[in-house]
Amino acid sequence: MLWNSAVRFRKFSSCRSLQLRFLLNHKTRKDHHEASISRLCYRDLDGAMSRLQHLMETGHSPSQALLSSLLRSCHQPPENTAVLNWVNEYLVAHNITPNEQLGSTLIWSRLYSGNYLDAKMVFEQMVDENIRVRQSSVVGLLDEALKHKDILLANKLLLQLRECLKSVPEPALSQKVVQVAQSTGNSQLVHQLLAAYRSARLPMNPELGRELESWANGQPYGYIASETTIDVSGVCQECGEQLEENAISKEERHRLLQHVNCTITQDAESFECNRSQLSQLKIFRELVSKRGPFTAVLDGSNIAHYQAAQPSVSTLKAVAREALRVFGAPLLLVARKYLSRLLRTERQALQSALEGITFHTVENVISDDYYFLYGCLASGHNSFFLSNDQLGDYHQCLPSSLKPLFEQWQESRQVAVVRKQGRIKLQLPVKYSVVVQWTESGWHLPIKKKDCTITWYCMRKTSNTHASSLD
C-alpha cells in the first residue's frame, strides 16, 4: 500500500511538474511574441497588426502593454485612428478596464487624433476606477481643457497634476507644467514643481530655467527672476541671501559609515578566500583607527589613470604633493594591488618624498571605492576624498532612504583632480548645496548647462508676494 502511494505521488509530482513547465513555456512564448511585435510596430505597423491577429487566432490575448505600444507607434492621424478604433473595439468586446499605462496612452492617442471628448471620457473613467493617470497625459489633457474652456475638467486635472508632481517630471514636461501654471494663474503648480526638484536634488536644464524666468517676470505673480552668481561662501549676489550648507550631521555620517562597512564585509565574504579578505578588512579598520583621522583619502587607482590609459606614477605623485599642500598630513592613499606592484620600485622614494602619506592596497577583485569611502567617513566631518569617479556603482546599491544623504555628503566632500595650464590642481567642493533652495527672499535655482557647468537663477519676491515655502 505504501508502495502504491509512493508511485501515485511520483506520478502526481511528475504531472504537476509537466503542467508547470508547460505553463512557463506558454508564458515565455507569449512574452517573446509580444516583444517582437512591440519592436516591429515602430517599423512596420501593418506587419505588426498582422502578426497580432495571427497570435490571437492561436488563443493568445494581447497584454495591455502591447496595446499601449501599438498606440504609441502611430505617428500619422489615419493610422492612429484605425489602431485606436481597433483597440477600443477589443476593450469593449472583452470588457477590459485599461490600467495606468494603457489608459494614459489612450488619453494621449485620442488627443493626438483630435478627439478631446473621448480623451475626457477615458480620464473620468480612470478617476472613477481610482486608476492613476500619468503626468504627460494629465498635462496634455489639461492644455486641451483650457483651450475648450472646460473649467470643471481643468480643476479635476489640476488636482491630479498636483498629485503627479510628487515626483520630478521629464524636462520637457516640466516646461509644460510651467506653461500651464502661467495660463491658469496657478502659482502653486510651480512651487510644487520646484519642491519636487529639490527633493530629488536635481538641477534644471537651461530651457526650464528660461521658462521659469518668463513665468516669474510675468504679472501678477509678484516675482523678479534674473541670472545670478553665488560666491564661495554661498551668498547670492542679487539678493544677498545665504544658501544652506551641504554638510551632514554626525548621526547621518554614522549611518553612511555603517552602510559602507556592511557593504565591504559582504563584498569580502562573497569570495572563496573570505578569511583572507576579512583579515585584510580588519587590518584596514585598525589602520584607520590608529593612524587616522586622515585629512584626505586618495583614490589611487582613479588618480593614476587620470587622462591616461595606463597608470601614471608621476600623476599620482603630483596629486599627492598638491593634496599635502592643500590639506596637510596625514593622508591615506588606497590602491589596488596591480598599482602597488607598479609602485614597488618607487615606493620607498615616493614615501620619503611624500612624508605624511599612509599607503594601503586592496585585492584587485574587490572594489577599492568602499575602502576609501570608509577611510573618509571614519576620519570625521572634516575629511575629504580625492577622486574623479562619480561612484555610480555604489550609488545604485544604496537603499532609497540613503541616496539623497549620500549625494549631499559626496557633494560636500569629493575633491576633483583637474589640469590647468599643464599643472595638476584640486577642485574643491562648494560649501553650499547645489539644489533648488528656498530662502526668505524666494527661490534659487541651479541650472546645469551642456558643458556641465552650473549657473544660478535668483527668483526673488516683490513686496506684495505671498509665496509658498517648501513647508
Buried (B, 14 or more C-beta within 10 A) or exposed (E): EEEEEEEEEEEEEEEEEEEEEEEEEEEEEBEEBBEEBBEBBBEEBEEBBEBBEEBEEEEBEBBBBBBBBBBBBBEEEEBBBBBBEBBBEBBEEEEBEBBBBBBBBBBBBBBBBEBBEBBBBBBEBBBEEEBBBBBBBBBBBBBBBBEEEBEEBBEBBBEBBBBBBEEBBEBEBBBBBBBBBBEBEBBEBBBBBBBBBBBBBBBBBBEBBBBBBEBBEEEEBBBBBBEBEBEEEBBBEBBEBEBEBBBBEEEBBEBBBEBBBEBBBEBBEEBEEBEEBBEBBEEBBEBBEEEBBBBBBBBBBBBBBBEEEEBBBEBBBBBBBBBBEBBEBBBBBBBBBEBBEBBEEBEEEBBEEBEBBBBBBBBEEBBBBBBBBBBBBBBEEEBBBBBBBEBEEBEEEBEEEBBBBBBBBBBBBBBBBEEEEEEBBBEEBBBBBBBBBBBEBBBBBBBBEEEEEEBBBBBBBEEEBEBEEEE
